Amino acid sequence: MTDEPTAKRRRIFSGMQPSGEAHLGNFLGALKPWVELQEQHDCIWCIVDDHAITSGSDPKELPRRTFDLAVSYLAVGLDPEKAILFVQSDVAEHTELAWLFNAVTPVGDLERMTQYKDKSQQFESVPAGILNYPILQAADILLYRADAVPVGEDQRQHLELTRDIARKWNAAYGDYFPEPEGLIGTVGRIVGLDGNAKMSKSLGNTVGILADPDEIWGRVRTAVTDPQRVKRNDPGRPEVCNVYTLHGHLTDPLRVEEIADQCRTAEIGCVDCKRILAESISETFAPMRERAEHFRRRPDEVRDVLDHGAERARAIARETIGEVRERMGLDWRSAVPSG
Ligand code: ADP
């Protein structure tokens, strides 16, 4: 994280779509830095189910996926004692603020978003939600008047739009919203097991963070390595191998150096290298698997955490919406003469 150690406490917001159990990319790129951030700042971690409906999520699957992501949040160490953990649709003010932001958001700005250009290709008739998605994102962040937002590189453009919306709204209705700063992670984009594209559930190139050791091995053994290393005794090139890159994130640093040397001299083959990676993943996530098991056995605890989180989030959200409504003239009672 590009966050100065001596920085004052800031309010930080971020969220993830409920696509079920988190994967290695989510963990390294988002959840792990979030766990660190909550130690120093007032953090609000959301499960953005209202966003999921724009990608045609199955209504029968969505509740389970939301619950499973909540278990992943708790398992990695997001802590309801230190941060607010909640589900977006529990706080209706998100969608209300998004509607109100429509008033200051130019359609041209939305049409310029790279993600919109990519996603809209997939539809013959593009749902308005695909276009308006970044307005809801702006509402998510500004509803809590967050100072900073940890985001992946690919969300930088949407955050810039959030800042524009804050600026335009402030210009029209008076200074109220901060322009949140992006905390761009240091990890970058984790490449999936195909060794090619961003690790992403929709591409089937992930390892789930709560997978058991056999499942982990089942996934990691399929990982694509250096394509030029065809035979066991061909010298390898760790610098172009994604399995080696993953070692850099998960294996003991001294062992990582050793692996590079052994790969170059063909002392170890790709299968050996993958076995070590599977073990590293398995060891890293062992305590999280245990915590996940705890919460799966006690789903009431998960529900209580999210209920309590929603209550706390709602208290902040109501204050913001009250102020916004008033400034936008949605307080008609103020025109009724008193007495
Ligand atoms: P998206 O994939 O559209 O960024 P997700 O809901 O899948 O959204 O991801 C949630 C969070 O996890 C985001 O902060 C995102 O940056 C991070 N993330 C997801 N996949 C990766 C990856 N392969 N590498 C690094 N970070 C990732």
Residues whose N, C-alpha, C, O or C-beta is under 5 A from the ligand:
A	BS01	ADP	G15 M16 Q17 G25 N26 G29 A30 V151 G152 G188 R189 I190 K198 M199 S200
